[in-house]
Amino acid sequence: MDGEAKAGRHQVVVIGSGFGGLFATKALKNADVDVTVIGRTGHHLFQPLLYQVATGILSEGEIAPSTREVLARQRNARVLLGEVTDIDLAARTLTSKVLGRATVTPYDSLIVAAGSGQSYFGNDEFAEFAPGMKSIDDALELRGRIFGAFELAELGASRGEDVDALLTFVVVGAGPTGVEMAGQIAELARRTLKRDFDAINTRHARVVLIDAAGQVLPPFGAELGAKTKVQLERKLGVEVLLGAMVTDVTERGLVVQYKDGRTDWIAAGTKIWAAGVQASSLTKTLSEQTGAPVDRAGRIRVNPDLTLPGYPEVFVVGDMIDLDHLPGVAQVAIQGGKYAAKEIERRLAGKPPQKPFHYFDKGDLATISRFQAVARIGKLRLTGFVAWWLWLGVHLVYLTGFKNRFTALGHWAVSFIGRGRSERTATEQQIFGRQALTRLEGGAAGLVSNVDGLAGPDPAIAARRRAELEEHALAEIRLTDSGERGQPGR
């Protein structure tokens, strides 16, 4: 589309660059429309592999390629950075903001695929000490916290201090993300890092997986849930606490309450929240204008064709919808995005509408540890090495781009066949950056100038600075060309 929408063409706006938004946009590649993708980040995130970024297996670029790069060859698509804060259904416009600057975008058809965020079940203060697993920022922060915990434990142990709390890692939530995260931290401690420290024995690290439910991996069924629990406990040494609800989280640990009323304090330096999701707040905006109800998880009730009541030009897909008890998984978003795109094309071509949206369940996959996974495909239940190979193949297929598939395969070989982790870099910025931004009035927008302040510095100051830089550059050239560097002063 070369930057601007073409006059007279049908304008499709897609909110979100996740699975639903990206697949909807690609499905419109050959349609006689202009597509504008508005994403709060500049990348498409392959969320199922976030835990591997957090534990040093993959780099963030391998699971989060630039949205612009992914869509670079799609001439009818453009990408805008911004978080959508308002949708006016009557005017068919939406407002997006980035660093305090607002942009209004009109649409003829709208696909809302804004996804979901972490839910702390009304205890948002827990987020300060127990980051979720929903973004690259989350994964990098957790990488810093996890590897930083071992470093701090080494320092403490060398001084004779008790470091048990530093070597305790608690994962809250025993769904696929929680199980995979707990398994990888256990492998990290027992296999990858076992020879890297002198004062501590990383194999003694304590990994605890907590869930208020009565089993791990509820969507996989009772049989696979039970087998996964056995694998975690016997093979990896993970402590699995079921029927345990977290009631408080602090910097130094957390409180769990059991069904019989007992409470327990777990001292832990690293806490990870993988217990629930909440749909984008845009569902509330849409509900207020359409009257469509919103459930407890923030999902909005949609028509069988994924449109909003009274607004057939607005489609909602993925984690945001309340329809037929659909799960919040990538395949629901992918299939919903494709369905919406096809419906838009059919309308423009004057064809009759499709049948109501029907989700084809391709099953569920989750890794437990190296060469161990579980898979539910229809009535088929697989565990162990066969399920792990299936997991590997499926994730390679859905990773965006050949380059990312190739590099990911190489990193998996290093981590699973060997014992290394190629992405162990951790910085203070990763750990404390999010907390610093939350304490800053206005967030990141408070760190940039307002629109009126972008004119640049005083011309006289700029000229003086330019002269200084040119003088310095000439001096550097003279020293190099004359061979005076390193010569005794004259």
Secondary structure, 3 states (H helix, E strand, C coil): CCCCCCCCCEEEEEECCCHHHHHHHHHCCCCCEEEEEEECCCECCCHHHHHHHHCCCCCHHHHCCEHHHHCCCCCCEEEEECEEEEEECCCCEEEEEECCEEEEEECCEEEECCCEEECCCCCHHHHHCCCCCCCHHHHHHHHHHHHHHHHHHHHHHHCCCCCCCCCEEEEECCCHHHHHHHHHHHHHHHHHCCCCCCCCCHHHCEEEEEECCCCCCHHHCHHHHHHHHHHHHHHHCCEEEECEEEEEEECCEEEEEECCCCEEEEECCEEEECCCEEECCHHHHHHHHHCCCECCCCCEECCCCCEECCEEEEEECHHHEECCCCCCCHHHHHHHHHHHHHHHHHHHCCCCCCCCCCCCCCCEEEEEECCEEEEEECCEEEEHHHHHHHHHHHHHHHCCCHHHHHHHHHHHHHHHHCCCCCCCCCCHHHHHHHHHHHCCCCHHHHHCCCHHHCCCCCHHHHHHHHHHHHHHHHHHHHHHHHCCCCCCCC
